[in-house]
Every structure is written in C-alpha cells, then in structure tokens.
C-alpha cells in the first residue's frame, strides 16, 4: 500500500475554512460550560464538560447561526392539553414547515 498518507492524529477542524460558531463553541466550551468528572473531553484543553449540556449548546448555536443567515425561521408555540402547558419550537427552513420535538411540559 504505497502512496497512502497516514496522519499522526486527526485534525479537529479544517484550517482552510473559516471557523463556524459551533466549532468555536466546541473548541472553547470549558469557558461557557461547567467542568465535570465524566463527560466529553474537549480537544484543546482536555477538560471534560457535561455531554448533554454540550450537545444542547451546540444545537442552539447551530440553529442561531442558521437563523442569522436567513435559512431558518423559528417561533415559539404554546398549547394546552389536559391541564398541562406544552411549549414547542416550530421552524421553517427552505422546505415545508415542520414541528420539532423540542418541547417543555409544565403545569
């Protein structure tokens, strides 16, 4: 197998592209999320942050960026069902409107 390049370690990002908001959050998540003993290890600092909080923050930043670019429109919808209030996010992108399962239940 001659001619194949083997990298010493995978690059966490492509330096030829401008960094996205999500990438910047991922690289510097220890500055905005609390440290934990078990969780996702960050590539630059090696510190660990809560995986679920990191995932939620990355999704929020990604949706925010799509909204800023005008590629996504989000609105909060509230409804009532069997004595509970249901809040959900409705988004419209380049295709037909869809309701996503980002919901919160409260009494």
N, C-alpha and C positions, 0 to 999 in steps of 0.2 A: 504494500500500500504506500507507494512513494507518491509524493506530491501533496499529501494531506497535511494541513496545518493543524496542530494541536495547541489549543490555548492553555496557558498555565491556570487561569481561572476565568470564569465567565465575567464579562463586563456587566455591571448593574444597569448601564444605560448606554445609548449610542451617543458619543460626544459630538458627532456631526450634526445632530438635530438640536434645536433649541429645547430646553427643559420644559416639560409641561407642569402645570400646577400640582397634579397628582404625584409626579416624580419628585418634585421639591418637598412636598409633604412627607413622602415616604423616606427620603434621604435624611430629613431633619425632624422626624416625628418625635424624638425624645424631647424636643423643645415645646411641644404642644400636648403631648400625652404623658400621663404618669408612668414611671418605671414600675415593672413587676418582676417577680422572680421567674415565672414561667410565662412565656409568650413568644412573640415574633422577635427574632434578633434583627436589629437594624444593620444595614450593610456598612455604614461609615463608622458609627460609634461602637457597635457591638452590644449596646444596651438592649434590653428587652422591654417591649411595651405590650399591653393587652391586645390580643389579636382581634377581638370583636370591635373594640374601640377604634383600632387602626383601620379595619375594613369599613366601618361606618364613616369615618373621617375621609377616607379615600373616595368612597362613593359620593359623599356630599361635595367634595371639591371637584370631582369629575362632572357632576350634574351642574354645579355652579358655573364651571367653565363652559359647558355646552350652552347654558342659558346666556352667558355673556357673549358668546359667538352668534347668538340668534338661531341656534339649531334646535333648541328645545324650549318649550314653554311649560311652566309648572304652576299649578294653582292648588290651594288647599280646599278640600271639600269636607263638609261636616254633615253627618246624618244622624238620625236617632232610630234605634231598633231595640225593642224590648227593654226599655229603661236604661239603656247604655248609649253613650255618645260615641260615635265612630268617626275618627278623623282619618282621611286618606289623601294622598297626593295624586293628582291627575296630571298627566303630561301629554303634550302634543309635540311630536317631532316632525320629521319630513314625511312620515306615513300617517295612517289614520290614528285618531286619538285612542289611547289605552289607559286603563286604570291599573296602577301597580299596587302590589300588596305591601305598601309602606303604610301601616295603619297603627293607630294607638287607641286603646279602649279605656274609657273612664266612666265612672258612674255619674 
